[in-house]
Amino acid sequence: MLMSGLGANFEFDLKKIIALSTLSQLGLIMMILFLGFPKLAFFHLLTHAFFKALLFICAGMIIHVMNNSQDIREIGYVINIIPYTSSCFIISRFSLSGLPFLSGFYSKDLILEVFSINNINFIYYFIFMISVMFTMSYRFRLMNYLIFMGSGNYVFQSYYEDKNIIFSIILLTFFLFF
């Protein structure tokens, strides 16, 4: 959990960042199972499935618009080209980080509560808190590249957002709120 979060902070490949994020969340689920809370682990797995599916669909559309380039240093200002997809991508990153009133918040808040209340070793608690901070760190880093940074000189593929894909993206985004 700690190593994958650290690796995601230094990676520049969009799909690898999302994959390392998944690995970090699976480590979190394993720690919850280790503490003896299988229902909480399953709840986090379900919420994680919704925002991770949304992340991969949005990342696929971003990569498609960028002529199959996965380097996040080149995706700057993509929010101006595909605004719905980029906005839903950002919302799913917020849910991954546990922003209040999104589905990721409810599972992560319960997990933080379980870690705080249970009588566990301080080292496990410290590793968990550092991993949560790494999650916030690579989320901010990816959003920074998506909105503000990037080369800005990259030639984007002419693309419109397909209504069927937008419908599925908005449906998954709706599930992040409930």
SVG drawing of the C-alpha trace seen along z (x, -y; Angstrom):
<svg xmlns="http://www.w3.org/2000/svg" viewBox="-28 -26 37 37">
<polyline fill="none" stroke="black" stroke-width="0.4" points="0.0,0.0 2.8,-2.4 5.1,-1.5 2.4,-1.7 1.3,-5.1 4.9,-6.3 5.4,-4.8 2.3,-6.6 3.7,-9.9 6.7,-9.6 5.1,-8.0 4.2,-9.8 2.1,-7.2 -1.6,-7.8 -2.7,-4.2 0.2,-3.2 -0.8,-5.9 -4.4,-4.5 -3.1,-0.9 -0.8,-1.8 -3.7,-3.6 -5.7,-0.4 -2.9,1.5 -2.8,-0.9 -6.5,-0.6 -6.3,3.2 -3.6,2.9 -6.1,0.8 -8.7,3.5 -6.3,6.2 -5.5,4.1 -9.2,3.9 -9.5,7.6 -6.5,8.1 -8.3,6.1 -11.4,8.4 -13.9,6.2 -14.9,8.1 -18.1,6.1 -16.2,2.8 -13.7,4.2 -16.5,5.3 -18.1,1.8 -14.9,0.1 -14.4,2.6 -17.8,1.7 -17.3,-2.1 -13.8,-1.6 -15.2,0.3 -17.5,-2.6 -14.9,-5.3 -12.2,-3.1 -14.4,-2.2 -15.1,-5.8 -11.4,-6.6 -10.5,-4.1 -13.3,-5.1 -12.3,-8.8 -8.6,-7.9 -9.3,-5.9 -11.1,-8.9 -8.2,-11.3 -5.7,-8.9 -7.8,-8.6 -7.9,-12.4 -4.2,-12.7 -3.4,-10.3 -2.8,-7.4 -0.2,-9.2 -0.3,-8.2 2.2,-10.7 0.6,-13.1 3.1,-15.8 1.4,-16.2 -2.2,-16.3 -2.3,-19.9 -5.4,-21.8 -7.3,-18.7 -10.2,-20.0 -10.8,-22.6 -11.2,-19.9 -13.3,-17.3 -14.9,-19.1 -17.5,-16.5 -14.9,-13.7 -12.3,-15.8 -14.8,-17.0 -16.0,-13.5 -12.4,-12.3 -11.7,-15.0 -14.8,-14.0 -13.7,-10.4 -10.3,-11.5 -12.0,-13.4 -14.0,-10.3 -10.8,-8.3 -9.3,-10.7 -12.3,-10.7 -13.8,-14.1 -16.9,-14.6 -20.3,-13.5 -18.8,-11.3 -19.0,-7.5 -15.2,-7.2 -15.7,-9.5 -18.1,-7.1 -15.9,-4.1 -12.6,-5.9 -14.2,-7.6 -15.3,-4.3 -11.8,-2.9 -10.1,-5.8 -12.5,-5.4 -11.8,-1.7 -8.0,-2.4 -8.4,-5.1 -10.6,-3.2 -9.1,0.2 -6.1,1.1 -3.5,1.6 0.2,1.1 1.4,-2.5 3.5,-1.4 0.4,-0.1 -1.4,-3.3 1.5,-5.4 1.8,-3.4 -1.9,-3.8 -1.9,-7.6 1.2,-8.0 -0.6,-5.9 -3.7,-8.1 -1.5,-11.2 0.2,-9.6 -3.3,-9.1 -4.0,-12.8 -0.6,-13.7 -0.9,-11.8 -4.5,-12.9 -3.4,-16.6 -0.5,-15.9 -2.6,-14.3 -5.2,-17.1 -2.5,-19.7 -1.2,-18.1 -4.8,-17.7 -5.9,-21.3 -2.9,-23.6 0.3,-22.1 1.5,-20.2 3.3,-21.2 0.2,-22.9 1.9,-22.4 0.6,-18.9 -1.6,-18.3 -4.9,-16.8 -7.0,-14.5 -10.2,-16.1 -12.8,-14.4 -16.3,-15.0 -17.6,-13.4 -19.9,-10.5 -23.3,-10.7 -23.4,-7.0 -20.0,-7.2 -21.0,-10.5 -24.2,-8.8 -22.3,-6.0 -19.8,-8.4 -22.5,-10.6 -24.3,-7.5 -21.1,-6.3 -20.6,-9.8 -24.2,-9.8 -23.3,-6.6 -20.3,-8.4 -22.8,-10.8 -25.1,-8.1"/>
</svg>
